[in-house]
Amino acid sequence: MDIDTKVLELRFPSCSDRLKVVRAVVCATANMYGFDSNDVDSMVLAVNEACMNIIQHAYGGECIGDIVLEILDRSDRLVFRLTDFARPVDRSTIKPRDLNDIRPGGLGVHLINQVMDEVHYSEAPGRHGNVIEMIKNIKHREGA
């Protein structure tokens, strides 16, 4: 069984202007774990996209709730867990748009799935909210 070691936890309002801090935290953490710059940039983008999906879809684009970002060290994997406190979503509706459907936006789920090694969606404990876990395998442990 894997044991999670909490690297950090950040709770922030569901406002897109707060994502600059989230991006900086993800970037610093990925660098600390020795990921190369391409992986760092990709992970930052994936976590940002997941946050925007929460803001736009779970909270309807309103700054009316909170999001919790937890970054966990799971021995050979880095886990980015986002929890919101909105109404639970139907997880069957979370899927990437067909890439042949050319129009602006809507590629966040596809990007997240391409960047991360594993992605899991669930209801938050107590059935109040949603959780997405995005997992990236750690290739080496330099600097960790």
N, C-alpha and C positions, 0 to 999 in steps of 0.2 A: 504494500500500500504506500502511495506517495504521501509525503508530509509536506504541507505548505508552510513556507516561512514568509511572513508578510514583509515585503520590502518597504511599502508605504501605502497609506490610505489618504485619499483626498475627496472631500465632499464639497460640491459646488452647485450653484443654482443652474437650472436648465436654460441658460442664456448663452447664445453663441459667442458673445464677447468674452466669455470666461475660458474659451477653448485655447487661447494663447498660452495660458498657464498649464493646461493639460498637455499641450504639445511639448512644452519645455520639460515637463516632468517625465514624459515618455521618452523623449530624446536623451535626457540625462541618464535615465535608468538603462536604456538600451546601450548607450555608450559605456556605462559602468560595467556591463556584462560582456563587453568586448565584441559586440556585433559590428560588422563593417558598415560604412556610411550608407550604402544602398539599402541594407536591411533596416538600419535606423530610420531612414527617411520613409521607407515603406510601412514600418510599424507605426510611426507617428501619423501617417496618412490614414491607416486603417482604424486606429483608435479614434482619430478625429471624425472619420466617417461614421463610426458607430455612435459617437456622441451626437452628431448631427441627426442621425436617424431617430435617436431617442427624443431629441428636442422637437423635431418636425412631426414625428408620427405618434410617439407615446404622449407627449405634452402638447401636441397641436401647434407647435411653433411659439408657444407662450412661455414666459419665464415664471412658471407657476409651481415648479417642483424642484427637487434636488436630484442629483446624480452622484453616485459614489463610485470612484475609481479605486480599485485595489490592485496593486501589482504584487504578485506572489512568485516566490522562487520555489519551484517544484522539482528540485534537484537537477534534472537535465532539461527543464522547460521553464520558460518565463510566461506567466499567466497574467493577462490583463482582464480583470473582471469589472464590468460596469453593471450597476444596479440602479434601477429607477423605481419610483414609487407611484407610477401611473397605473391606470387600469390594465390588467394583464391583456396582452395581445394574443391573437390566434397565431401560434407559431407556424402553422401550415401556410400562412400568407407571406412569410419571410423567405423570399427567394430572389435570386438575381434575375434581372430583366434580360430578355433575349438580346444578345449583342448585335443582332441584325436590325433591331428596332432602334434606328438612329434618331435620337432626340436628346436635348439637354437633360442632365441629371439622371438620377435613378440607378447609378452604377456602383453605389456604395457597398451593397451586399456582395456583388461580384468581386470588387476590389479586396474586401475583407477576406473572402474565401481564397483569393489568389495569394495574398500576402502571408496569411497565418497558416500554420500547419494543422490546426484543429480549431473549429468554431462550434460552440454549444450554446443553445438558447434554453432558458427555463423560466418558470415562475419564481419570483422572489419568495423566500420563506414567509409563511403566513398568508400567502396568496395576495399580497399587496405589492404589485410591481412585477418587473421583468429583470432577468439577468442574462447578459451575454458574456461568455468566457471565450477569449481569443488567446490561443496558445501558440507560442513560437519556440521551437526546439533550440536549445543552446548547443552550439557546435563545439565550443570550448569554454573554459572557465577562467580565462585570463581576466584579472581585475575584479573578479566577483568576490 
